[in-house]
Amino acid sequence: MNQFRRLAVLTAGVLFVASACGGGTPAPSQPAASQPGSSEAATAVPSAAPLTGKLTIWHSYGSSGGGSESAEVKGLNKILDWMKTNNPGLTIEAINVDFGTMYTNFEQESANGGGPDMFIGPNDNLGNEARGGYLVNLDGKIDPTLANTSDVAKNGSMAEGSLYMVPESLKAVAMYYDSSKVTTPPSTTDELLTFAKGGGKVGVLTGAYFGWGFYSAFGGSVLDPTTGKCTATANSGVADALKYVDSLNDQASAVVDSDYSKINDPFIAGNLDIIFNGNWALGDYRKARPNLAVAPFVSGPGGAGKTMTGVDGWYINAAASADQQAIAIAAAQQMVSQPAEQFMVDEAGHVPANKNITPTDPLVKAFTTAIYGGDPRPQSKPFSNYWGAWDNAWATVIPNDNSAGVDATAAVATACATMDSANSIAP
């Protein structure tokens, strides 16, 4: 595939190139290792032989706010510099791709024999891309890396019983707050609503992903893991969750929206004091809010609010040549090794998949607790039909234009029926 077409499908982004001379996103019981900022971690050289050749990689670290100045981009740049030092014969072309189109672009490119050699992202579409034949099956190919990988990360890198991703980090949603403005963060849905009613400045992102934690808080669920049938109408819990978030939307001091920038940007600017977001934003928030703190997602009348735990990692393009696949697999393992992952822990607040790294930063540790207490992101084929149906349910109950929304119970019934129909499951 020619270079023009490959770049044409990419959303405008920042191009990073780590060039060189030569060839052509842990459990408490896990052991401690080097500490953040350790000079030993920053200078250690991987045991693998230096790589030669050229790799094209995609990432979407510029999509979480801050563009080329985001903490995740800076962390990746440090890894690329480290890779260049340790592999002087390897050239890496790193291209920032808009997260909203990354998976679609990759699938289109790979289906036509092109695309990057590898890309990094969460396991949002891992199951579909594995079943579609877009990814290299990694069974038996990264065993040394897996020996240092937490079980949660390994399990989140699998689909259909096989491994399709080199795990890098774990991510979930928790509560960010400014401790100078919020002395005691709300721990329940009732306390959060009271905070908003009292003029507290709170931001809540809606949608199938960010809304997930509210389902369990109200005793609801959306998928039977055995049958694949939608369970959201089995009780009122999921509808109650949507109704609750809609009640937050009624408060003048609250911002409730599916547009990420309408929650992220005001928090960075100091105009919101509580928001729910993932640890991918931790590095940027820490710099913007000197009194930043992290607390668990709120619990509710139905129990703890369990947000969706995802695993970020490197995917290897099945359309790449065998030689390129081999280089990509080796490079990915270097980029998730202890010294490389330390850059993302220190710079961007990642919770590492590498169990030999124990974060000491209290904010990262708080997210570690949230991650290990969340719901692992399902990778089953039935779950792949969750996203569209439930994004639509949230959008119709809580429209971004402040128009009157539809009844939550009716929206949940429609989403459940849509999901089951797509999965050929009888009502």
C-alpha positions in Angstrom: 0.0 0.0 0.0 1.3 3.4 -0.9 2.3 5.9 1.7 -0.3 8.5 0.6 -3.2 6.1 1.2 -1.8 4.9 4.5 -1.6 8.5 5.8 -4.8 9.6 4.2 -6.9 7.4 6.6 -5.3 8.8 9.6 -6.8 11.7 11.5 -4.5 14.7 11.6 -2.0 14.1 14.5 1.5 14.6 15.7 4.2 12.6 14.0 7.0 11.3 16.2 10.1 9.6 14.7 12.8 7.9 16.7 15.4 7.6 14.0 18.8 6.0 14.2 21.7 5.0 12.1 21.7 1.6 10.5 19.1 -0.6 8.8 16.2 0.1 6.8 -2.8 2.2 29.2 -0.4 -4.8 40.5 -2.1 -6.6 43.1 -1.1 -5.6 46.6 0.6 -9.0 47.1 3.0 -8.4 44.2 6.7 -7.8 45.0 8.3 -4.4 45.0 11.1 -3.6 42.6 12.7 -0.3 41.5 11.0 2.8 42.7 9.7 5.6 40.4 12.5 7.9 39.4 15.1 5.2 40.0 18.2 5.9 37.9 18.8 2.2 37.7 15.4 1.7 36.1 15.9 4.5 33.7 19.3 3.3 32.4 18.9 -0.5 32.5 19.3 -2.2 29.2 17.0 -5.1 28.2 18.7 -8.5 27.9 17.4 -9.0 24.4 19.8 -8.5 21.5 19.5 -5.0 19.8 17.0 -4.8 17.0 17.6 -3.6 13.5 15.2 -2.5 10.8 12.2 -0.1 10.7 8.9 -0.2 12.5 5.8 1.9 12.0 3.6 2.2 15.2 0.3 3.9 16.0 -0.8 5.3 19.3 -3.6 7.7 20.4 -2.0 9.3 23.4 -2.7 12.7 22.0 -6.5 12.1 22.1 -6.9 12.3 25.9 -6.3 16.1 26.1 -3.1 18.1 25.8 -2.1 16.8 22.3 1.6 16.5 21.8 2.1 17.9 25.3 0.1 15.2 27.1 1.8 13.2 29.8 1.2 10.0 27.9 2.9 11.4 24.8 5.8 12.5 26.8 6.1 9.1 28.4 6.0 7.4 25.1 8.7 9.8 23.8 11.0 8.8 26.6 10.4 5.2 25.7 11.2 5.9 22.1 14.4 7.7 23.1 15.3 4.7 25.3 14.6 2.3 22.4 16.9 4.3 20.1 19.7 4.2 22.6 19.3 0.4 23.1 18.7 -0.4 19.5 20.8 2.0 17.4 20.0 0.0 14.2 16.2 0.4 14.6 14.1 3.2 13.3 10.6 3.7 14.8 8.0 6.0 13.1 5.4 6.7 15.7 2.1 8.2 14.4 -0.6 9.7 16.7 -4.0 8.6 15.5 -7.4 9.9 16.8 -8.7 7.3 19.3 -12.2 7.5 17.9 -11.1 6.2 14.5 -8.0 4.1 15.4 -9.6 0.7 15.4 -11.6 1.3 12.2 -8.6 2.7 10.4 -6.4 -0.2 11.5 -8.9 -2.8 10.3 -9.4 -1.1 6.9 -5.6 -0.8 6.5 -4.8 -4.3 7.6 -7.6 -5.8 5.5 -5.8 -4.3 2.5 -2.4 -5.6 3.5 -1.2 -2.3 5.0 -1.4 -0.4 8.3 1.2 -0.1 11.1 3.4 -3.0 12.1 2.0 -2.5 15.6 -0.2 -0.2 17.6 -1.0 0.4 21.3 -4.5 0.8 22.7 -7.0 -0.6 25.2 -8.6 -3.9 24.7 -11.8 -2.2 23.6 -12.0 -4.2 20.3 -9.6 -7.0 21.0 -12.2 -9.8 20.6 -13.5 -8.5 17.4 -10.1 -7.9 15.8 -8.9 -11.3 17.0 -11.9 -13.0 15.5 -11.5 -11.0 12.3 -8.0 -12.2 11.7 -6.4 -8.7 12.0 -4.0 -9.6 14.9 -1.1 -12.0 15.3 -1.8 -14.8 17.7 0.9 -14.5 20.4 0.6 -17.8 22.1 4.0 -19.1 23.1 5.7 -16.0 21.6 6.1 -13.7 24.6 6.4 -16.1 27.5 9.4 -14.2 29.1 7.2 -11.1 29.2 4.2 -13.0 30.5 6.3 -14.4 33.4 6.5 -10.8 34.7 2.8 -9.9 33.9 -0.1 -9.7 36.4 -2.9 -12.2 35.9 -5.4 -9.5 35.4 -3.3 -8.0 32.5 -2.8 -11.5 31.0 -6.5 -12.3 31.1 -7.4 -9.0 29.5 -5.0 -9.7 26.6 -6.8 -12.8 25.6 -9.8 -13.6 23.3 -11.2 -16.9 22.3 -8.7 -18.6 24.6 -5.6 -17.2 23.0 -3.3 -14.2 23.5 -3.5 -11.4 21.1 -1.8 -8.4 22.9 1.4 -7.6 24.6 0.1 -6.1 27.9 1.4 -2.7 28.9 -0.9 -1.3 31.6 -4.3 -1.4 33.3 -6.9 1.3 33.3 -10.2 2.1 34.9 -12.3 5.0 36.0 -12.2 6.5 39.5 -13.1 9.8 41.2 -10.7 12.8 40.8 -11.2 15.7 43.2 -9.4 18.8 44.4 -8.7 18.3 48.1 -8.5 22.0 48.7 -12.1 22.4 47.6 -13.6 19.1 48.7 -12.6 18.1 52.2 -14.4 14.8 52.2 -15.1 13.3 48.8 -18.6 11.7 48.3 -18.5 7.9 48.7 -22.0 7.1 47.8 -24.5 8.2 45.1 -26.6 10.0 47.7 -23.6 12.0 48.9 -22.6 12.9 45.3 -26.2 14.1 44.6 -26.2 16.1 47.8 -22.8 17.6 46.9 -24.2 18.7 43.5 -27.5 20.0 45.0 -25.4 22.1 47.4 -23.6 23.8 44.5 -20.7 21.4 44.3 -19.0 21.5 40.9 -19.1 17.9 39.6 -18.6 16.5 36.1 -19.9 13.2 34.9 -19.2 11.6 31.5 -22.1 9.5 30.1 -22.1 6.7 27.7 -21.6 3.0 27.5 -18.1 3.1 28.9 -18.2 5.9 31.5 -21.6 5.0 32.7 -20.7 1.4 33.4 -19.8 1.9 37.1 -23.3 3.2 37.9 -24.9 -0.1 36.8 -23.5 -2.2 39.7 -24.0 0.7 42.1 -27.7 0.3 41.6 -27.6 -3.5 41.4 -27.9 -3.9 37.7 -25.9 -5.7 35.0 -26.1 -5.9 31.2 -24.7 -9.3 30.2 -25.0 -12.9 31.2 -21.5 -14.2 30.7 -22.7 -17.7 30.0 -25.5 -17.2 27.6 -24.6 -13.7 26.2 -28.2 -12.5 26.9 -28.8 -9.0 28.0 -29.7 -8.9 31.7 -30.5 -5.2 32.0 -34.2 -5.7 32.2 -34.0 -8.4 34.8 -34.4 -5.8 37.5 -34.6 -2.0 37.6 -30.9 -1.5 38.5 -29.6 -0.3 35.1 -32.6 2.0 34.5 -32.2 3.4 38.0 -28.5 4.1 37.2 -29.5 6.2 34.1 -32.2 7.9 36.1 -29.8 8.8 38.8 -27.2 10.3 36.4 -30.1 12.3 34.8 -30.9 13.7 38.2 -27.3 14.9 38.5 -27.9 16.6 35.1 -30.7 18.6 36.6 -28.3 20.3 39.0 -27.1 23.7 37.9 -23.5 23.2 39.2 -23.1 19.8 37.5 -21.9 19.1 34.0 -23.2 15.9 32.6 -22.2 15.1 29.0 -20.8 12.5 26.6 -18.4 15.0 25.2 -15.0 14.2 26.8 -13.7 17.7 26.4 -16.7 19.2 28.3 -15.6 17.4 31.4 -11.9 17.0 31.0 -11.1 20.6 30.0 -13.0 22.4 32.8 -11.4 20.2 35.4 -7.9 21.0 34.1 -8.9 24.7 34.1 -10.1 24.5 37.7 -13.8 25.0 36.9 -14.9 21.5 38.2 -13.8 20.0 41.5 -15.0 16.4 41.1 -15.0 14.3 38.0 -14.9 10.7 37.1 -12.2 9.7 34.6 -9.5 7.2 33.9 -5.9 7.0 35.0 -4.7 7.9 31.5 -5.4 11.5 32.5 -3.5 11.3 35.8 -0.3 12.8 34.6 -2.0 15.9 33.1 -4.3 16.4 36.1 -1.5 16.2 38.5 0.3 19.1 36.8 -2.9 21.2 36.5 -4.3 20.7 40.0 -1.7 20.8 42.8 -4.2 19.5 45.3 -5.3 16.5 43.2 -6.6 13.5 45.0 -8.2 10.2 43.9 -11.0 8.3 45.5 -13.0 5.2 44.6 -16.0 5.3 42.3 -19.2 5.9 44.3 -21.2 3.0 45.7 -24.9 3.0 45.6 -28.0 1.2 47.0 -27.1 -1.9 45.0 -23.5 -2.1 46.1 -20.0 -0.9 45.0 -19.7 0.9 41.7 -17.5 -1.3 39.7 -16.1 0.5 36.7 -14.7 -1.4 33.6 -11.1 -2.5 34.0 -9.4 -2.4 30.6 -5.9 -3.5 29.6 -3.7 -1.5 27.2 -1.1 -3.2 25.2 0.6 -3.6 21.9 -1.2 -5.3 19.0 0.8 -6.9 16.1 -0.6 -6.5 12.6 -1.3 -9.9 11.0 -0.9 -8.2 7.6 2.7 -7.4 8.2 5.4 -9.7 6.8 6.8 -12.5 9.0 10.0 -10.5 9.4 8.2 -7.4 10.5 6.0 -9.3 12.9 9.1 -10.8 14.5 10.7 -7.3 15.0 7.4 -5.9 16.3 7.0 -8.7 18.8 10.5 -8.2 20.1 10.1 -4.4 20.2 6.8 -4.6 22.1 8.4 -6.8 24.7 11.2 -4.3 25.2 8.7 -1.5 25.4 6.8 -3.2 28.3 10.0 -4.2 30.1 10.5 -2.9 33.6 12.7 0.1 32.7 10.5 1.1 29.8 7.2 0.8 31.8 8.8 2.9 34.5 8.6 5.9 32.2 4.9 5.6 31.8 4.4 5.0 35.6 6.4 8.1 36.4 5.3 10.4 33.6 1.8 9.4 32.9 0.6 7.6 36.0 0.0 4.2 34.3 -0.7 1.2 36.5 1.8 -1.2 35.0 1.0 -4.7 33.7 4.5 -5.6 34.8 4.1 -7.0 38.3 7.7 -6.3 39.2 6.9 -2.5 39.4 5.2 -1.4 42.5 4.0 2.2 42.2 4.7 4.4 45.3 2.8 7.5 44.2 -0.5 7.5 46.3 -2.5 8.6 43.3 -1.3 5.7 41.2 -1.9 3.4 44.1 -5.5 4.6 44.5 -6.1 3.8 40.8 -4.5 0.4 41.4 -7.2 -0.3 44.0 -9.9 0.8 41.6 -8.5 -1.3 38.8 -8.4 -4.5 40.8 -11.9 -3.9 42.1 -13.5 -3.3 38.8 -15.2 -5.5 36.2 -12.8 -6.9 33.6 -13.8 -5.7 30.1 -15.6 -8.7 28.5 -14.2 -9.9 25.2 -17.0 -12.2 24.1 -18.7 -11.9 20.8 -22.1 -11.1 22.3 -20.5 -8.2 24.2 -19.3 -6.6 21.0 -22.9 -5.6 20.4 -23.1 -3.7 23.7 -21.4 -0.5 22.7 -23.7 1.0 20.0 -27.0 0.0 21.7 -26.0 1.4 25.1 -24.3 4.6 23.8 -27.6 5.2 22.2 -29.5 4.5 25.4 -27.5 7.0 27.4 -27.8 9.6 24.6 -31.6 9.3 24.4 -32.1 9.5 28.2 -29.6 12.4 28.7 -29.2 14.3 25.4 -26.2 16.6 25.2 -28.4 19.5 23.9 -30.4 19.6 27.2 -33.6 18.6 25.4 -36.1 16.3 27.2 -34.9 12.7 27.2 -36.8 9.5 26.9 -37.9 7.4 29.8 -34.9 5.4 31.1 -36.8 2.2 31.5 -38.0 2.3 27.9 -34.5 3.2 26.7 -33.0 0.2 28.6 -35.6 -2.1 27.2 -34.8 -0.9 23.6 -31.0 -1.3 24.2 -31.4 -4.8 25.6 -33.7 -5.8 22.7 -31.2 -4.3 20.2 -28.3 -6.1 21.8 -30.1 -9.5 21.9 -31.3 -9.1 18.3 -27.8 -8.4 17.1 -26.7 -11.5 18.9 -29.6 -13.6 17.5 -30.9 -14.3 21.0 -34.6 -14.6 21.3 -36.5 -12.2 23.7 
